[in-house]
Amino acid sequence: MLTCGVDIGGTTIKGVLFSGATVVKEASRPTRGREGREAILAQLFAVLDELVCDGVAFIGISSAGNIDPYTGVCMYATDNLKGWTGMPIVDYTVARYQIETRADNDAVCALLGELSNYPHARDMTMLTFGTGVGGASLCNGEILRGERFDAARWGHICLHPDGLPCNCGKVGCAEQYLSATALFRDGKAKIPDLKSCKQLFELFAAGDRAAIEVVEAFGKNLRVLLDTVRTIVAPEAIILGGGVMQSQAIIRAFVPETDVVFAALGERAGAYGAGRLYEA
């Protein structure tokens, strides 16, 4: 069976064509999320146009935001995906390709992708650290969703009650301290010529004092978030994914606990999970 899984992130849209569990082809495009829904949709279709071929029976779409998995509508998204709130993702995709399509939140899809490595798990939490911070939790074998499909959105739990304003309208959210966006912002404030989060971690490893200050603050905030997750849902394990988590050796120094693991699928987890939505 040929299926497509596509992950709409704040920075990049990644797509994978599968034959069963085998990867046949991959494609990606910049999301252009700040340009509005028409730009995002055009990029989504550009990725799918590369992947959809004769025999594709299913398209799964992973997207940031609160996604109604039953209708495929984005109920709410921050301005990382400007204008995406209210977007009927599935309807637009079906109208273009005439292929069965389902959509779900990106962290939910990342969790579904990673769960292929934990077939007997009943309680797991996924945290993704990219343009924003995503989260999803499996509790007693069921994905936590909530009335507005916003349960277990760990990126918007408050770490600092008097903290930074978040684009969700609250203050002190984890996303404002632990996303790649936040990490680069904090690094740039200390190191004006900083080019990337990867460079920040390299400078940390080399002993740069400014980088050490920024990364240690990140590590402390990460520990607060992980402890909060443990207190509320007590998962068997917490899976860390997304671009920030590529520096695993450094992150591990801050979170040595054995219940913290790194995503085996890396940044592909959302697309892999989206490709599995036909099983839902």
C-alpha positions as CSV (number, residue, x, y, z in Angstrom):
1,M,0.0,0.0,0.0
2,L,1.4,3.4,-1.0
3,T,0.8,6.2,1.5
4,C,2.0,9.8,2.0
5,G,2.9,11.4,5.3
6,V,3.4,15.1,5.5
7,D,4.5,17.2,8.5
8,I,3.7,20.9,8.5
9,G,6.2,22.5,10.9
10,G,6.8,26.2,11.6
11,T,9.8,26.3,9.4
12,T,9.7,23.3,7.0
13,I,7.1,21.0,5.5
14,K,8.5,17.5,5.2
15,G,6.9,14.7,3.2
16,V,7.5,11.0,2.8
17,L,6.1,8.5,0.3
18,F,5.8,5.0,1.9
19,S,5.3,1.6,0.5
20,G,4.2,-0.2,3.6
21,A,6.9,0.8,6.1
22,T,9.5,1.4,3.4
23,V,10.5,4.9,2.4
24,V,10.2,5.4,-1.3
25,K,10.7,9.1,-1.7
26,E,11.1,12.3,0.4
27,A,10.4,15.9,-0.3
28,S,10.4,19.2,1.6
29,R,9.7,22.9,1.2
30,P,10.0,25.9,3.5
31,T,6.6,26.4,5.3
32,R,6.4,30.2,4.7
33,G,4.2,30.2,7.8
34,R,4.3,33.9,8.4
35,E,3.0,34.7,4.9
36,G,-0.5,33.3,5.6
37,R,-2.6,30.3,4.8
38,E,-2.5,30.5,1.0
39,A,1.3,30.4,1.1
40,I,1.3,27.5,3.5
41,L,-1.2,25.6,1.4
42,A,0.8,26.2,-1.7
43,Q,3.9,24.8,-0.1
44,L,2.0,21.8,1.2
45,F,0.7,21.0,-2.3
46,A,4.2,21.5,-3.7
47,V,5.4,18.7,-1.4
48,L,2.5,16.5,-2.2
49,D,2.8,17.1,-5.9
50,E,6.3,15.5,-5.7
51,L,5.1,12.5,-3.8
52,V,1.6,11.6,-5.0
53,C,1.6,9.0,-7.8
54,D,-0.6,6.3,-9.2
55,G,-1.4,3.8,-6.4
56,V,-1.3,6.2,-3.5
57,A,-4.3,5.3,-1.3
58,F,-3.9,7.6,1.7
59,I,-2.5,11.0,2.7
60,G,-1.8,11.8,6.3
61,I,-1.1,15.3,7.4
62,S,0.7,16.4,10.6
63,S,0.3,20.1,11.5
64,A,1.2,22.4,14.3
65,G,-1.9,23.7,16.1
66,N,-5.0,22.2,17.6
67,I,-6.3,19.9,15.0
68,D,-9.7,18.2,15.0
69,P,-8.8,14.7,13.9
70,Y,-12.4,13.9,13.0
71,T,-12.9,16.8,10.6
72,G,-9.4,17.6,9.7
73,V,-9.9,21.3,10.6
74,C,-7.2,23.4,12.4
75,M,-9.2,24.7,15.4
76,Y,-6.3,27.0,16.5
77,A,-2.8,27.9,15.5
78,T,-0.4,30.6,16.6
79,D,1.2,33.0,14.2
80,N,3.9,30.5,13.5
81,L,1.3,29.4,11.0
82,K,-0.5,32.7,10.3
83,G,-4.1,32.4,9.3
84,W,-4.1,28.6,9.8
85,T,-6.8,28.8,12.4
86,G,-10.1,27.5,10.9
87,M,-8.3,25.9,8.0
88,P,-10.1,22.8,6.7
89,I,-6.9,21.0,5.8
90,V,-8.5,17.7,4.8
91,D,-11.2,19.2,2.7
92,Y,-8.7,21.2,0.6
93,T,-6.4,18.2,0.2
94,V,-9.2,15.8,-0.8
95,A,-10.5,18.3,-3.3
96,R,-7.1,18.5,-5.0
97,Y,-6.0,14.8,-5.0
98,Q,-9.3,12.8,-4.6
99,I,-7.5,10.6,-2.1
100,E,-8.6,9.6,1.5
101,T,-6.9,12.1,3.9
102,R,-6.7,12.5,7.6
103,A,-4.9,15.2,9.7
104,D,-3.8,15.5,13.3
105,N,-1.5,17.6,15.5
106,D,2.2,17.4,14.8
107,A,3.2,16.2,18.2
108,V,0.5,13.6,18.2
109,C,1.8,12.4,14.9
110,A,5.4,12.4,16.1
111,L,4.3,10.3,19.1
112,L,2.4,7.9,16.8
113,G,5.5,7.5,14.7
114,E,7.8,6.9,17.7
115,L,5.3,4.4,19.3
116,S,6.2,1.9,16.5
117,N,9.3,1.4,18.7
118,Y,7.3,0.9,21.8
119,P,4.5,-1.6,20.8
120,H,3.4,-2.4,24.3
121,A,3.5,1.2,25.7
122,R,0.4,2.5,27.5
123,D,1.7,5.8,28.9
124,M,4.2,7.9,26.9
125,T,4.7,11.6,26.3
126,M,6.3,13.2,23.2
127,L,7.9,16.6,23.3
128,T,9.1,18.3,20.1
129,F,11.5,21.3,20.1
130,G,11.5,23.1,16.8
131,T,10.2,26.5,15.8
132,G,7.8,26.1,18.7
133,V,7.5,23.4,21.4
134,G,4.9,20.7,20.8
135,G,3.6,18.0,23.0
136,A,1.3,14.9,23.1
137,S,0.6,12.2,25.7
138,L,-0.6,8.7,25.5
139,C,-2.4,7.8,28.8
140,N,-3.7,4.3,29.5
141,G,-3.4,3.5,25.8
142,E,-5.4,6.6,24.6
143,I,-4.1,9.9,23.1
144,L,-5.1,12.8,25.4
145,R,-7.1,15.3,23.3
146,G,-9.4,17.5,25.4
147,E,-12.6,19.2,24.4
148,R,-10.8,21.7,22.1
149,F,-8.1,19.2,21.0
150,D,-5.6,21.1,23.1
151,A,-4.8,18.7,25.9
152,A,-1.2,17.9,26.7
153,R,0.1,20.9,24.7
154,W,3.1,21.0,26.9
155,G,4.7,23.8,25.0
156,H,2.1,26.2,26.5
157,I,2.3,25.2,30.1
158,C,3.6,28.0,32.2
159,L,7.2,27.8,33.4
160,H,7.5,31.3,34.7
161,P,4.3,33.1,35.9
162,D,5.8,36.5,35.4
163,G,7.7,35.5,32.3
164,L,7.8,36.4,28.6
165,P,4.6,36.9,26.6
166,C,3.7,34.0,24.3
167,N,2.1,34.2,20.9
168,C,-0.7,32.1,22.3
169,G,-1.8,35.0,24.5
170,K,-0.4,33.7,27.8
171,V,2.9,34.5,29.5
172,G,5.8,32.3,30.6
173,C,5.0,29.4,28.3
174,A,7.7,26.7,27.8
175,E,7.8,27.6,24.1
176,Q,9.2,31.0,25.0
177,Y,12.2,29.3,26.7
178,L,12.8,26.0,25.0
179,S,12.0,26.3,21.3
180,A,14.7,26.7,18.7
181,T,13.4,30.2,18.2
182,A,13.8,31.1,21.8
183,L,17.2,29.4,22.1
184,F,18.5,31.3,19.1
185,R,17.1,34.6,20.4
186,D,18.8,34.1,23.8
187,G,22.0,33.0,22.2
188,K,22.0,36.0,19.8
189,A,21.6,38.4,22.7
190,K,24.8,37.1,24.2
191,I,26.7,36.3,21.0
192,P,25.7,38.9,18.3
193,D,27.3,37.0,15.4
194,L,25.7,33.7,16.3
195,K,24.4,31.9,13.2
196,S,22.4,28.9,14.5
197,C,21.4,26.8,17.5
198,K,23.9,24.2,16.3
199,Q,26.7,26.7,16.5
200,L,25.5,27.7,20.0
201,F,25.9,24.1,21.2
202,E,29.3,23.8,19.5
203,L,30.4,27.0,21.3
204,F,29.1,25.5,24.6
205,A,31.2,22.3,24.0
206,A,34.2,24.5,23.3
207,G,33.8,26.2,26.6
208,D,32.5,29.6,25.5
209,R,31.3,31.4,28.6
210,A,28.3,33.1,27.0
211,A,27.2,29.9,25.3
212,I,27.5,28.0,28.6
213,E,25.2,30.6,30.3
214,V,22.6,30.3,27.6
215,V,22.6,26.5,27.3
216,E,22.6,26.0,31.1
217,A,19.5,28.2,31.4
218,F,17.9,26.1,28.7
219,G,18.8,22.9,30.6
220,K,17.3,24.2,33.8
221,N,14.0,25.1,32.0
222,L,14.0,21.8,30.3
223,R,14.2,20.0,33.7
224,V,11.3,22.1,35.0
225,L,9.2,21.1,32.0
226,L,10.1,17.4,32.3
227,D,9.3,17.4,36.1
228,T,5.9,19.0,35.3
229,V,5.1,16.3,32.8
230,R,6.1,13.6,35.2
231,T,3.9,15.1,38.0
232,I,0.8,15.4,35.8
233,V,0.8,12.3,33.6
234,A,3.6,10.0,35.0
235,P,4.6,8.5,31.7
236,E,6.7,5.4,31.3
237,A,9.0,7.5,29.2
238,I,9.3,11.0,27.8
239,I,10.5,11.1,24.2
240,L,12.4,14.3,23.1
241,G,12.4,15.2,19.4
242,G,12.8,18.1,17.0
243,G,15.8,20.0,15.7
244,V,17.1,21.3,19.1
245,M,17.5,17.7,20.3
246,Q,20.1,16.9,17.7
247,S,22.7,17.8,20.2
248,Q,21.9,14.8,22.2
249,A,25.2,14.4,24.2
250,I,24.9,18.0,25.6
251,I,21.1,17.6,26.3
252,R,21.8,14.3,28.1
253,A,24.1,16.0,30.5
254,F,21.1,18.0,31.8
255,V,18.6,15.1,31.7
256,P,20.4,11.9,32.7
257,E,17.3,10.1,33.9
258,T,16.5,6.8,32.1
259,D,12.9,7.7,31.5
260,V,14.0,10.4,29.1
261,V,14.8,9.1,25.6
262,F,15.5,10.7,22.2
263,A,13.3,10.3,19.2
264,A,14.6,7.4,17.1
265,L,13.0,8.9,13.9
266,G,14.5,12.3,14.5
267,E,12.9,15.2,12.6
268,R,11.0,12.6,10.4
269,A,8.8,11.5,13.3
270,G,5.8,13.7,12.4
271,A,5.8,12.6,8.8
272,Y,6.1,8.9,9.8
273,G,3.2,9.3,12.3
274,A,1.1,11.1,9.7
275,G,1.6,8.2,7.3
276,R,0.2,5.9,10.0
277,L,-3.0,7.9,10.6
278,Y,-4.9,5.5,8.3
279,E,-4.6,3.0,11.2
280,A,-6.5,5.3,13.5
